[in-house]
Structures are given as structure tokens and as C-alpha cells.
Amino acid sequence: MSQVDLWYQVPAGLHTRWSSPENVNGDKGAGGRAAGGRKGSPWFTLHSGQTLRLSEVTGTSGTIRRIWMTLSDRSPAMLMGLRITIYWDGAPEPAVDVPLGSLFGLGLGELGPYQTALFSSPEGRSLTSYIPMPFRTGMRIELHNESNLHVDHLYYDIDYTIGDDHGPEVCYFHALYRHQHQTALRQDFEVLPAISGRGRYLGAHFSVIADHARYGRSWWGEGEVKIYLDGDQDLPTLCGTGAEDYIGTGWELGTSNHLYQGCLLADKENMRYSFYRYHVLDPVYFHEDIKVTIQQIGCWGPETLLELKSLGNPVYAASSEGEEINLEQPEKLPPFGLFEREDNWSSCAYLYLDRPMLD
């Protein structure tokens, strides 16, 4: 627990700043200049292809403590077409470079009311982050419009302190976005590619669009999460038992919304899912390196086995041999079985790392 977590203390040398369209750099005594202070600049417009600098701090340490924004266009195309980048300590490359919706846990860009330990949207019209993001000499946050649309109104607040005393154990926040339109058989989806250094894996949001044209209504989420730590090679130190198990539920997924685990979207009609797990109370530390993957393994039951047969697509066993399963004689197969899949997966992983940018 840091000193500023004690609500009744006012640490000497620590000062509060807000960046918004009314005071982008959070300059002291400079907020609300436009229109004589009568709400002259509460929003920005962001055209297609445009980049906006939302906040910048130089020459001091600090910690971002809250990011909030709302947009006139909150469609999936916009939330996934906007890209947010965050730089620490003058680094030439960003530590965060992800679609805006993905950073806030909306991997398919669909916004509704939710509340987690790290993010929230009280009524499904805004985006809020409470992830602490420390820096030592400065920070810069930019928003890039990579869509062919434009935002008429962009409101935001970036709330931070300056003058924080960060010891050597304090690491920098990073977010990595990954997406495969179609995963490859027996090649686990990389949530976090191999990264060297010291830090903490904070968790991830996952999104899946299951290929129901190929696999019908069979369950897609039997794959295990594997976390390779500090020199692990072929086998990981940390290994889960299935996608829905990893987020604290079981036997497929429905919607749930809890502080550290949940599923914000379970569209069973179109086989679209978005779920999350945060390692806040169960920390995942690494001291040399880390890699995080999840397998693409599904299962059949008595009904979906017949559906798999009717679709006529080859299905391969989830086994060391990966042999093709003979679906022409389903009566000879067990009522429950595992098979390899290829689906549409994306993720946004969160971690703290001992340096402001990846190598």
C-alpha cells in the first residue's frame, strides 16, 4: 500500500492535476480559459486520420489515477477504430498502443453498463479506467482516429498526481493487443508474447467469435490458459483448466460482472463472447520473463456430435497425435470429447514492467 492510499493523509510535495479539453497540459491556474471560463471548450472534434494529444507532462514524476471519456459516436466501428497510445518518460515507443475499446475491456467494441475493479461504464455511455499508471519524468497520451468516421464530440478527463516518489520497485503500465481472425490448429493463441524483464502480469480481456459455420453450436472454451514464468520452456509453471474456469465460472459462459472476473458479452446466438480475469488479489509476478497463451480446444456432447457430423468438416482430436476423428460412426465415439479448433480470437493484456517501453 502506498502512502496516498491512506485517504486521511496529504503527502508533502504531491499535487493534483487534471487534463481535459479545458486544460490539456493540466497547467496550474490555467483551466477553463475559453469563453471567459463559461464552458468554452469542453470537447474536441476528432476527424478521420487525425491525432489528438490528450495530455502531456514533462520534467516531473507522477501517477495517472483515472481516465474517463465519452464520445458522441460509441459504435463498435468507432471504439475499435480509435487507437490510444501512452508514452512514459520520453520513450520513443509507446507502452500502450491498443484500440480504445480494447483498453477498456470492450474487445468487440460493444458498450453497455459494467463495473469491474479496473474499469467501469455506469450507464453504458462512457469509459473509465482506475488503473494506476506511474511515471518518473513524464508522460504523453494520444488518441488516433484510424477509422473512416469522425467524432463530433470527445469529452475526457485524465486525472493524475505529480511529485510522486517512485522507488526502484515501481514498474510501468503496459497494454498489448493481439488479434487473429483465425487461429491455427494446435498453435495456442498468444495473449502475451515472450517478454523479458521484471514485472507483474495484471490480467487480460479476451474476445472470441466462434466459427459456428464450421463447428456448429459446440462449446469452444475448453482451452487451458498457460503462463510461462522465469525460464519456462516447453511447459508452463501456471496452467488452468479451461476458459470459463479461468474466469471463475464453469460449464460454458453466460454474462457476469464481478470485480476481478466476468463475462461482459455472451451472445450465444452469434457465438460472440467477451470475458476477463484480473490478477489483483492473486498476483502473478515474474523476475526474468513471461509468456501467456490460451489453447483453442472445443468439446462435443451427444447433440453437438451429431451436428458436427452433419456439417461434414474434418475435426481433429485434442491429443498428442492430433488424429482426425471419424464422425461417420458417432455411435463409436464417447458422448463427450475434446477437439482442436480454429476461431477468431483477440485479447488485451495488462502488465507492469520494469522499463517504459518494450525492447
Secondary structure by P-SEA (a helix, b strand, c coil): cccccccccccccbbbbbbcccccccccccccccccccccccbbbbcccccccccccccbbbbbcbbbbccccccaaaaaabbbbbbccccccccccccccccccccccccccccccccccccccccccccbbbbcccbbbbbbccccccccbbbbbbbbcccccccccbbbbbbbbbbbcccccccccccccccbbbbbbccbbbbbbcccccccccccccbbbbbbcccccccccccccccccccccccccccccccccccccccccccccccccccccbbbbbcccccccccccccccaaaaaaaaaabbbbbccccccccccccccccccccccccbbbbbbbcccccccccccc
